[in-house]
Amino acid sequence: MLKVNGLTYLHENDKGVSNIHFELDKGDHLALIGESGCGKSTLIKSLYGLFDLDKGSIQWNEQKILGPAYNLVPGYPKFKHLSQEFDLMPFTTSEENIQKYLSRETPEKNKKRSDELISLFDLDDVKHQKVKTLSGGQKQRVAIAQALAKPPELILLDEPFSHIDQFLKHRLRRRLFQFLKKEDITCIFATHDADDVLPFSDYTMVLKDGEAQDFRTTQLVFNKPKNEYCASLFGDINVIEKTKFNLEFEDDKVLIFPHEISFKKVSEYQGIIKSTYFKGSHYLIELDFNSKSIFATSQVNLKLNDKVYFDFDFERIKQRLN
Ligand SMILES: Nc1ncnc2c1ncn2[C@@H]1O[C@H](COP(=O)(O)OP(=O)(O)OP(=O)(O)O)[C@@H](O)[C@H]1O
C-alpha cells in the first residue's frame, strides 16, 4: 500500500508540489492530470525518491521512501520510473534493452517474457534494430517494455504515450493497462489526455499550481467536478448560473456538459449558432445566449447565425449529480 502524507517539494524557484495526501492499494491505477507546469512530473519524481522532501512522507508498505540524501543511488528497486526523457542504451538492440532488465529466471522463462513484451508493444519489426535508429514513438515503446521486464510493484509513468501516434496509441494503452491489472502492478501516470484517464484509472488527482484540487475515484472526479478547472480538463464545459436560467439547483453555479443540452422545437431558451465543430461522432455547437457562450452537442450540423431553441436534460444532469 502507498501512503502519501503532506508531501511537499519545492524547486529553487519555489515551484513544485505542496501538501499532497493520498493512499493507494496494490494494483490501483492513479491518473495525475492538470495543465502544463502544475507539478505532475515533480510529484512523480518525488514518489520515486529523486528529491529530498521539504515536508511530509511517502510510505510503501513498511518502507519509507527517502530522497538522495539517504540513498547513494536514488530510486527504489521495487519501483520503475519512466521519465519523459526515457533512458535507453542507444547502441544495443530493442530486444537487448528489454532483456538486460529481466529477472534472474531460467533462459526459457526470460525468453517468454521478453517475447511477450515485444509483441505487446508491437516491437517485433524492430527488435533487432539498434535503439539509436528508432523513432521517438518506437523508443518510448521499448522504454515501457523495459520498465516491465522485471515486474515492478509500482510503476510511475510520466506522459507514457506522448511520442506515440494516435493510430497505435489506442491499442497500446488498452494493452498496457490490461497487462498492469493482470500483473497487479500499482500504477501512477501523468497525462494531458482525458482518454488516458477515464477508461484506465481507478482514481484521479487533479493538480493546479502544485496543489491537489481533487483526489477521488475517476468517476466522481468526472461526474461531480469540484470546479470549472477540474471539469475543463475533460473537455468543454458550461458554467450555468442558476439565476440567469431560472433553474432549480442547490448550488448557484452548475457545471453542465455539452451533451446535457439538446435542441428543441420550442423552449424557454433561445440562442444563435455562433460556431460548429465536427467531432466525428457528433457536432459541438457554440451558441450565443444573451452574450454568453453555451456549448451543446448535435447529431447533425446546424447553420451559422440560425436562431435555435435549446434546453437542459435535467434527468441526465440529476442522475450524474446524485
Ligand atoms: N528543476 C527545476 N528547477 C526549477 N523549477 C522547476 C524544475 N522542474 C520543474 N520546475 C518547475 O516546477 C513546476 C512544476 O513542473 P513540473 O515539471 O512538475 O510540471 P508538469 O505538470 O509535469 O508539467 P508538464 O505537463 O508541462 O510536463 C513548473 O513551474 C516548473 O517550471
The ligand as an SDF file (V2000), in Angstrom:
LIG
                    3D

 31 33  0  0  0  0  0  0  0  0999 V2000
   14.4860   21.5010  -11.8930 N   0  0  0  0  0  0  0  0  0  0  0  0
   13.6460   22.5170  -11.7480 C   0  0  0  0  0  0  0  0  0  0  0  0
   14.0650   23.7100  -11.2760 N   0  0  0  0  0  0  0  0  0  0  0  0
   13.2200   24.7490  -11.1110 C   0  0  0  0  0  0  0  0  0  0  0  0
   11.8940   24.6770  -11.3790 N   0  0  0  0  0  0  0  0  0  0  0  0
   11.4160   23.5070  -11.8380 C   0  0  0  0  0  0  0  0  0  0  0  0
   12.2510   22.3720  -12.0510 C   0  0  0  0  0  0  0  0  0  0  0  0
   11.4880   21.3510  -12.5160 N   0  0  0  0  0  0  0  0  0  0  0  0
   10.2310   21.8480  -12.5980 C   0  0  0  0  0  0  0  0  0  0  0  0
   10.1830   23.1270  -12.1890 N   0  0  0  0  0  0  0  0  0  0  0  0
    9.0040   23.9990  -12.1060 C   0  0  0  0  0  0  0  0  0  0  0  0
    8.0650   23.3750  -11.2280 O   0  0  0  0  0  0  0  0  0  0  0  0
    6.7370   23.5000  -11.7310 C   0  0  0  0  0  0  0  0  0  0  0  0
    6.1590   22.1100  -11.9370 C   0  0  0  0  0  0  0  0  0  0  0  0
    6.8600   21.4980  -13.0050 O   0  0  0  0  0  0  0  0  0  0  0  0
    6.5420   20.0130  -13.4810 P   0  0  0  0  0  0  0  0  0  0  0  0
    7.5710   19.6260  -14.4960 O   0  0  0  0  0  0  0  0  0  0  0  0
    6.4100   19.1580  -12.2650 O   0  0  0  0  0  0  0  0  0  0  0  0
    5.1030   20.2180  -14.1430 O   0  0  0  0  0  0  0  0  0  0  0  0
    4.2490   19.2280  -15.0820 P   0  0  0  0  0  0  0  0  0  0  0  0
    2.8480   19.2900  -14.5910 O   0  0  0  0  0  0  0  0  0  0  0  0
    4.8850   17.8820  -15.1510 O   0  0  0  0  0  0  0  0  0  0  0  0
    4.3640   19.9600  -16.4900 O   0  0  0  0  0  0  0  0  0  0  0  0
    4.2500   19.3550  -17.9790 P   0  0  0  0  0  0  0  0  0  0  0  0
    2.8320   18.8370  -18.1090 O   0  0  0  0  0  0  0  0  0  0  0  0
    4.4980   20.5550  -18.8480 O   0  0  0  0  0  0  0  0  0  0  0  0
    5.2810   18.2710  -18.1330 O   0  0  0  0  0  0  0  0  0  0  0  0
    6.8480   24.3090  -13.0160 C   0  0  0  0  0  0  0  0  0  0  0  0
    6.5700   25.6550  -12.7170 O   0  0  0  0  0  0  0  0  0  0  0  0
    8.2970   24.1270  -13.4400 C   0  0  0  0  0  0  0  0  0  0  0  0
    8.7580   25.2270  -14.1860 O   0  0  0  0  0  0  0  0  0  0  0  0
  1  2  1  0
  2  3  1  0
  2  7  2  0
  3  4  2  0
  4  5  1  0
  5  6  2  0
  6  7  1  0
  6 10  1  0
  7  8  1  0
  8  9  2  0
  9 10  1  0
 10 11  1  0
 11 12  1  0
 11 30  1  0
 12 13  1  0
 13 14  1  0
 13 28  1  0
 14 15  1  0
 15 16  1  0
 16 17  2  0
 16 18  1  0
 16 19  1  0
 19 20  1  0
 20 21  2  0
 20 22  1  0
 20 23  1  0
 23 24  1  0
 24 25  2  0
 24 26  1  0
 24 27  1  0
 28 29  1  0
 28 30  1  0
 30 31  1  0
M  END
$$$$
